Amino acid sequence: MPATGNHRRRKSSSLTRGFITVTAGGAALALPVIGATTASAAPVQSVATVAKTVAPASAPAKGIAAAKATPSVYSVIAGDTLYKIAVGHAVSGGWQQLYQDNREVIGADPALIHPGMKLTIGAKAAAPAETKPAETKPAGSGSTPAPAETVTYTNDLDGWIKESLAVMAQHGIPGSYDGIHRNIIRESSGNPKAINNWDSNAAKGTPSKGLLQVIDPTFKAYHVSGTSMDIYDPVANITAACNYAAAKYGSIDNVFGAY
């Protein structure tokens, strides 16, 4: 009789902690879910976490554009012109657009701005453009566009100064009504045909002429396009003299004596 022995239960291999699945290709070993808890298992990411990682971090472009389009209020200071303000604030459309945006404040003459006046910059840019549906009009009912408004100036000292200021604004030449008027009264008493035949310039053959008493070489050098080539023309004389004063003194407003 064979001796009775103690039989030890064999340890199950860690492999047997899986389970066997049968597929069309034969048996396959499937690992249990518990295996994912080992140190080598990769963490599981939720769908929400993955979505966040691919979301763009930058703000929408429309939000940035809207921030840039916010209008601001500018207070006019001495020596300002619409051209100077438009360039300094990079106004789209230039001084003409700045004038249109503030026409109710400035009035009919774009050259007449004064210190302390409040101008809105970027007023039109803040509102999004609206697209209106095309209107259907019956035949023969076409409308005629309204003619552009024409600014007229009186043929006197007041009108000459205002017209010159309008030309100066177009060319970025600084100067104010009061500064121009003060110098005209001192130089010629408001006489556009005034001529100085007795000073050192006259002795050299180039007498001072016109409202702001400029000599021919200076008038030609600082003449502003769009004005007359006649040195006695009031608007041409004022504009050329102010152009010269801006180059030498910064503005006609800084001139208080012979220049």
Salt bridges, closest charged atoms under 4 A:
GLU149 OE1 - ARG103 NH2 2.35
ASP158 OD2 - LYS162 NZ 3.21
GLU187 OE2 - ARG186 NH2 3.01
ASP216 OD2 - LYS209 NZ 3.09
